[in-house]
Amino acid sequence: MINVRLYTTLRKHWDNADVNLPIQVEFEPEMTIARLATKLGVGETEVMLAAVNNQIAGHNQLVQDGDEVSLFGAMAGGDHSATMP
């Protein structure tokens, strides 16, 4: 199981009443940050920053069973054409 937390503008993708609880996603082999985001209904270009186990991660980083993943959207204004690697 992978525990995911959505922050800032990405919270709109999860209608859980308690945003402090992680979303639990079934682990799949070869799952990347991008694939995980898509599985949650979050567009890859919406993810401005990701972390796996409190370490910054790129879209193509593989996640493992038991990982804690944090996904952040835009925080305030700025250029939305700039995305993470």
MDAnalysis code that builds the backbone (N, CA, C; Angstrom):
import MDAnalysis as mda
import numpy as np

u = mda.Universe.empty(255, n_residues=85, atom_resindex=np.repeat(np.arange(85), 3), trajectory=True)
u.add_TopologyAttr("name", ["N", "CA", "C"] * 85)
u.add_TopologyAttr("resid", np.arange(1, 86))
u.add_TopologyAttr("resname", ["MET", "ILE", "ASN", "VAL", "ARG", "LEU", "TYR", "THR", "THR", "LEU", "ARG", "LYS", "HIS", "TRP", "ASP", "ASN", "ALA", "ASP", "VAL", "ASN", "LEU", "PRO", "ILE", "GLN", "VAL", "GLU", "PHE", "GLU", "PRO", "GLU", "MET", "THR", "ILE", "ALA", "ARG", "LEU", "ALA", "THR", "LYS", "LEU", "GLY", "VAL", "GLY", "GLU", "THR", "GLU", "VAL", "MET", "LEU", "ALA", "ALA", "VAL", "ASN", "ASN", "GLN", "ILE", "ALA", "GLY", "HIS", "ASN", "GLN", "LEU", "VAL", "GLN", "ASP", "GLY", "ASP", "GLU", "VAL", "SER", "LEU", "PHE", "GLY", "ALA", "MET", "ALA", "GLY", "GLY", "ASP", "HIS", "SER", "ALA", "THR", "MET", "PRO"])
u.atoms.positions = np.array([
    [0.846, -1.172, 0.000],
    [0.000, 0.000, 0.000],
    [0.898, 1.244, 0.000],
    [0.512, 2.259, -0.738],
    [1.225, 3.529, -0.784],
    [0.325, 4.581, -0.141],
    [0.876, 5.355, 0.771],
    [0.124, 6.444, 1.407],
    [0.441, 7.746, 0.694],
    [-0.602, 8.419, 0.205],
    [-0.428, 9.638, -0.580],
    [-1.153, 10.788, 0.105],
    [-0.491, 11.938, 0.123],
    [-1.123, 13.167, 0.611],
    [-1.098, 14.193, -0.505],
    [-2.240, 14.808, -0.748],
    [-2.356, 15.864, -1.750],
    [-2.392, 17.210, -1.041],
    [-1.628, 18.156, -1.549],
    [-1.547, 19.478, -0.935],
    [-1.918, 20.567, -1.932],
    [-2.155, 21.742, -1.403],
    [-2.490, 22.965, -2.143],
    [-3.615, 22.682, -3.126],
    [-3.452, 23.072, -4.387],
    [-4.546, 22.983, -5.361],
    [-4.930, 21.550, -5.714],
    [-4.128, 20.575, -5.327],
    [-4.441, 19.179, -5.660],
    [-5.488, 18.567, -4.739],
    [-5.757, 19.201, -3.623],
    [-6.759, 18.661, -2.685],
    [-8.132, 18.515, -3.318],
    [-8.418, 19.322, -4.330],
    [-9.731, 19.261, -4.988],
    [-9.990, 17.900, -5.634],
    [-8.941, 17.134, -5.866],
    [-9.085, 15.835, -6.511],
    [-9.497, 14.728, -5.553],
    [-9.555, 15.037, -4.289],
    [-9.917, 14.013, -3.312],
    [-11.008, 14.569, -2.425],
    [-12.160, 13.945, -2.423],
    [-13.301, 14.461, -1.670],
    [-13.415, 13.850, -0.282],
    [-12.287, 13.431, 0.271],
    [-12.265, 12.918, 1.640],
    [-12.514, 14.081, 2.597],
    [-13.399, 13.905, 3.539],
    [-13.736, 14.978, 4.478],
    [-12.542, 15.378, 5.343],
    [-11.670, 14.442, 5.645],
    [-10.518, 14.736, 6.495],
    [-9.255, 14.765, 5.638],
    [-8.846, 15.960, 5.219],
    [-7.679, 16.094, 4.345],
    [-6.381, 15.746, 5.057],
    [-6.426, 15.548, 6.369],
    [-5.221, 15.179, 7.103],
    [-4.908, 13.689, 7.015],
    [-5.867, 12.896, 6.538],
    [-5.644, 11.460, 6.392],
    [-5.054, 11.175, 5.014],
    [-4.068, 10.264, 4.935],
    [-3.515, 9.930, 3.621],
    [-4.499, 9.105, 2.803],
    [-4.325, 9.178, 1.510],
    [-5.078, 8.343, 0.579],
    [-4.262, 7.068, 0.412],
    [-4.883, 5.931, 0.581],
    [-4.164, 4.676, 0.424],
    [-4.411, 4.123, -0.970],
    [-3.307, 3.883, -1.671],
    [-3.366, 3.384, -3.047],
    [-2.670, 2.033, -3.092],
    [-3.316, 1.080, -3.736],
    [-2.737, -0.257, -3.887],
    [-1.452, -0.168, -4.709],
    [-0.393, -0.787, -4.211],
    [0.891, -0.794, -4.904],
    [0.806, -1.612, -6.176],
    [1.421, -1.100, -7.241],
    [1.551, -1.827, -8.503],
    [3.013, -1.767, -8.920],
    [3.568, -2.862, -9.409],
    [4.960, -2.842, -9.877],
    [5.153, -1.783, -10.962],
    [6.341, -1.193, -10.973],
    [6.708, -0.171, -11.974],
    [5.850, 1.092, -11.882],
    [5.265, 1.373, -10.726],
    [4.460, 2.577, -10.567],
    [5.371, 3.781, -10.340],
    [5.181, 4.800, -11.159],
    [5.932, 6.042, -11.034],
    [5.064, 7.107, -10.365],
    [5.678, 8.216, -10.018],
    [4.927, 9.354, -9.476],
    [3.851, 9.779, -10.479],
    [4.212, 9.874, -11.754],
    [3.254, 10.288, -12.784],
    [2.070, 9.334, -12.861],
    [2.337, 8.039, -12.849],
    [1.257, 7.048, -12.927],
    [0.385, 7.073, -11.676],
    [1.010, 7.287, -10.530],
    [0.268, 7.387, -9.280],
    [-0.665, 8.596, -9.317],
    [-0.146, 9.734, -9.784],
    [-0.970, 10.943, -9.887],
    [-2.162, 10.702, -10.806],
    [-1.912, 10.092, -11.951],
    [-2.991, 9.805, -12.903],
    [-4.032, 8.889, -12.282],
    [-3.583, 7.905, -11.537],
    [-4.497, 6.968, -10.869],
    [-5.435, 7.706, -9.905],
    [-4.957, 8.830, -9.334],
    [-5.761, 9.628, -8.408],
    [-6.570, 10.714, -9.115],
    [-6.481, 10.760, -10.445],
    [-7.225, 11.759, -11.202],
    [-6.526, 13.108, -11.269],
    [-5.245, 13.131, -10.943],
    [-4.462, 14.365, -10.976],
    [-3.649, 14.370, -12.260],
    [-3.781, 15.438, -13.046],
    [-3.000, 15.553, -14.268],
    [-1.520, 15.715, -13.952],
    [-0.677, 15.057, -14.738],
    [0.765, 15.111, -14.500],
    [1.275, 16.545, -14.471],
    [0.719, 17.420, -15.308],
    [1.186, 18.813, -15.351],
    [0.707, 19.626, -14.151],
    [-0.234, 19.088, -13.389],
    [-0.704, 19.782, -12.182],
    [0.254, 19.607, -11.010],
    [1.091, 18.563, -11.063],
    [2.014, 18.280, -9.962],
    [3.257, 19.144, -10.144],
    [3.422, 20.113, -9.261],
    [4.577, 21.011, -9.328],
    [5.754, 20.496, -8.510],
    [5.463, 19.692, -7.484],
    [6.499, 19.166, -6.607],
    [6.007, 17.846, -6.034],
    [6.907, 16.885, -5.954],
    [6.575, 15.592, -5.361],
    [7.695, 15.189, -4.417],
    [7.316, 14.432, -3.398],
    [8.302, 13.887, -2.462],
    [7.922, 12.453, -2.141],
    [8.942, 11.611, -2.045],
    [8.760, 10.225, -1.636],
    [9.575, 10.040, -0.368],
    [8.885, 9.690, 0.703],
    [9.543, 9.523, 2.007],
    [10.367, 10.762, 2.376],
    [9.769, 11.930, 2.156],
    [10.351, 13.238, 2.498],
    [11.571, 13.613, 1.673],
    [11.755, 12.991, 0.521],
    [12.844, 13.331, -0.395],
    [12.224, 13.771, -1.719],
    [12.680, 14.916, -2.249],
    [12.155, 15.418, -3.520],
    [12.288, 14.336, -4.594],
    [11.247, 14.206, -5.420],
    [11.212, 13.158, -6.445],
    [10.709, 13.728, -7.758],
    [11.173, 13.162, -8.857],
    [10.703, 13.546, -10.185],
    [9.517, 12.698, -10.611],
    [8.886, 13.108, -11.703],
    [7.707, 12.394, -12.214],
    [7.987, 10.927, -12.529],
    [9.202, 10.620, -12.949],
    [9.516, 9.251, -13.380],
    [10.081, 8.368, -12.279],
    [10.154, 8.891, -11.059],
    [10.679, 8.075, -9.961],
    [9.704, 6.948, -9.631],
    [10.255, 5.761, -9.451],
    [9.442, 4.612, -9.051],
    [9.111, 4.718, -7.569],
    [7.912, 4.296, -7.213],
    [7.523, 4.226, -5.806],
    [7.450, 2.758, -5.404],
    [7.638, 2.523, -4.117],
    [7.661, 1.166, -3.586],
    [6.513, 0.961, -2.599],
    [6.175, -0.279, -2.388],
    [5.150, -0.612, -1.407],
    [5.569, -0.045, -0.047],
    [4.664, 0.666, 0.619],
    [4.945, 1.249, 1.926],
    [5.449, 2.678, 1.874],
    [5.692, 3.215, 0.670],
    [6.188, 4.591, 0.560],
    [5.133, 5.604, 0.991],
    [5.616, 6.745, 1.463],
    [4.791, 7.912, 1.777],
    [5.053, 8.935, 0.674],
    [4.023, 9.288, -0.080],
    [4.172, 10.204, -1.206],
    [3.379, 11.474, -0.938],
    [4.020, 12.621, -1.181],
    [3.356, 13.920, -1.067],
    [3.373, 14.581, -2.437],
    [2.207, 15.045, -2.876],
    [2.095, 15.732, -4.159],
    [1.590, 17.151, -3.914],
    [2.266, 18.115, -4.518],
    [1.927, 19.522, -4.356],
    [1.595, 20.130, -5.711],
    [0.534, 20.939, -5.739],
    [0.188, 21.685, -6.938],
    [0.777, 23.083, -6.831],
    [0.301, 23.963, -7.688],
    [0.758, 25.355, -7.651],
    [0.439, 25.955, -6.286],
    [1.357, 26.745, -5.777],
    [1.168, 27.308, -4.449],
    [0.591, 28.711, -4.482],
    [0.979, 29.493, -5.486],
    [0.405, 30.840, -5.628],
    [0.906, 31.463, -6.919],
    [-0.013, 31.789, -7.799],
    [0.351, 32.494, -9.022],
    [1.493, 31.856, -9.772],
    [2.211, 32.650, -10.511],
    [3.415, 32.182, -11.183],
    [3.158, 31.601, -12.556],
    [4.201, 31.069, -13.121],
    [4.195, 30.524, -14.461],
    [3.877, 29.040, -14.417],
    [2.697, 28.656, -14.897],
    [2.287, 27.254, -14.849],
    [2.947, 26.412, -15.929],
    [3.711, 27.043, -16.816],
    [4.400, 26.255, -17.844],
    [5.647, 25.601, -17.269],
    [6.100, 26.058, -16.119],
    [7.274, 25.455, -15.491],
    [6.829, 24.249, -14.689],
    [7.294, 23.083, -15.082],
    [6.937, 21.856, -14.363],
    [8.189, 21.181, -13.856],
    [8.005, 20.273, -12.937],
    [9.155, 19.561, -12.384],
    [9.684, 18.553, -13.391],
    [10.929, 18.110, -13.215],
    [11.544, 17.168, -14.161],
    [10.851, 15.829, -14.181],
])
